[in-house]
Amino acid sequence: MIRKWLIVEWVDWPIVSIEPAMIAEWRDEQLDEGAAGTTVKNPMNLLSKVFRIARTEWGIRVDNPVNGVARPRSGPGREAFLQSTEEKALLAECENGPWPLKWCTRAALLTAMRAGEIRRLEWKYIDLVNGVVHLPKTKNGERRDVPLVLPGALELFVEMAEKIARRDDGYIFGHPDKTGAEGGYTATMLTSAFANAVDRAAKADESFATLNSDLRFHDLRHVATTRLAPLHRDALDLSKTTGHKTLSVLARYYNEAPAARAARLRKVAKAMETA
């Protein structure tokens, strides 16, 4: 989000010269180019926070030019469904991508970890004895322990330990803050490789193309969260595994397929009739 502001023409101007009309113009340009409401709103909120901290904590007497500028409405949350046949098609294409892709994709589907959390995995935080992945720092700044409870999750990390060569820096896939040339594994490297795999899967499988041609790596977090839900006591218990800060956000990631939900409710109704 910071990079979005570093490329505007007035980035080097004195802060007192930044006016609300300039922020509004930037907002409208982004929307005209097809950016989603949330994609525009979040950088505006970040910029507003910068000005607020500058005034309240750094002692800089400046008005906040973002105040009063209307934020665009957020669009409906994304939903992601991945049936077994479609998952097989995707994983088959991930096998044909750069070597980390298949491991990262499988890890996402089996743990609901974020892409950044997976890229930052270190061997010293993988507890194969107890079946837990320790995340010392997550997106929200908190640590989290991810239990390997979905079928195949623990086996995946055992396989990784056996087949992936150990790096001197301890990272599994590469340093998350360095470029590929420097031995790192960047967010762009992962998302680009995944997008290419999705394109190949869409060309090879008609069913996949119909339902998942716009699948993103982050959508796997939706799929895994939905699969993890039945294993947990309640939503609060689930949030401890997935790392969602609020139940309203968690609800957006629980995407039970309509047919599956109807079948589940019919099963409950039938059980009540026979009770």
URSUL-V555103 format. One record per residue. N is the residue number from 1. NEAR is the number of other C-alpha atoms within 8 Angstrom. Layout:
N;NEAR, N;NEAR
//
This chain:
1;7, 2;7, 3;6, 4;8, 5;9, 6;7, 7;7, 8;7, 9;5, 10;6, 11;8, 12;5, 13;7, 14;6, 15;6, 16;7, 17;6, 18;10, 19;8, 20;11, 21;6, 22;8, 23;12, 24;10, 25;8, 26;8, 27;9, 28;8, 29;8, 30;10, 31;11, 32;7, 33;6, 34;6, 35;9, 36;9, 37;12, 38;10, 39;8, 40;14, 41;12, 42;9, 43;12, 44;11, 45;9, 46;10, 47;9, 48;12, 49;8, 50;8, 51;11, 52;9, 53;9, 54;12, 55;12, 56;8, 57;6, 58;7, 59;7, 60;7, 61;6, 62;9, 63;7, 64;8, 65;11, 66;11, 67;7, 68;6, 69;9, 70;5, 71;8, 72;8, 73;7, 74;8, 75;7, 76;4, 77;5, 78;6, 79;9, 80;10, 81;8, 82;8, 83;6, 84;6, 85;6, 86;11, 87;9, 88;8, 89;12, 90;11, 91;11, 92;8, 93;12, 94;13, 95;10, 96;7, 97;10, 98;9, 99;7, 100;7, 101;13, 102;12, 103;9, 104;11, 105;12, 106;10, 107;13, 108;15, 109;11, 110;12, 111;14, 112;14, 113;10, 114;9, 115;11, 116;9, 117;11, 118;11, 119;15, 120;12, 121;11, 122;9, 123;8, 124;6, 125;9, 126;11, 127;10, 128;9, 129;4, 130;5, 131;11, 132;11, 133;11, 134;11, 135;12, 136;7, 137;9, 138;10, 139;7, 140;5, 141;6, 142;8, 143;9, 144;12, 145;9, 146;11, 147;9, 148;11, 149;7, 150;9, 151;6, 152;7, 153;12, 154;11, 155;7, 156;10, 157;10, 158;9, 159;8, 160;9, 161;7, 162;6, 163;6, 164;7, 165;4, 166;7, 167;8, 168;5, 169;5, 170;9, 171;13, 172;12, 173;10, 174;11, 175;12, 176;11, 177;7, 178;10, 179;9, 180;9, 181;5, 182;6, 183;9, 184;13, 185;15, 186;12, 187;10, 188;6, 189;9, 190;10, 191;10, 192;8, 193;11, 194;12, 195;11, 196;8, 197;13, 198;14, 199;9, 200;9, 201;13, 202;14, 203;8, 204;7, 205;10, 206;8, 207;8, 208;12, 209;11, 210;8, 211;6, 212;10, 213;10, 214;5, 215;9, 216;9, 217;11, 218;8, 219;11, 220;13, 221;14, 222;14, 223;16, 224;13, 225;13, 226;12, 227;8, 228;10, 229;11, 230;7, 231;5, 232;9, 233;7, 234;7, 235;9, 236;7, 237;9, 238;12, 239;13, 240;9, 241;10, 242;11, 243;7, 244;9, 245;7, 246;7, 247;10, 248;6, 249;9, 250;11, 251;7, 252;10, 253;12, 254;11, 255;11, 256;8, 257;7, 258;6, 259;6, 260;8, 261;9, 262;8, 263;8, 264;8, 265;8, 266;8, 267;8, 268;8, 269;8, 270;8, 271;8, 272;7, 273;6, 274;5, 275;4
//
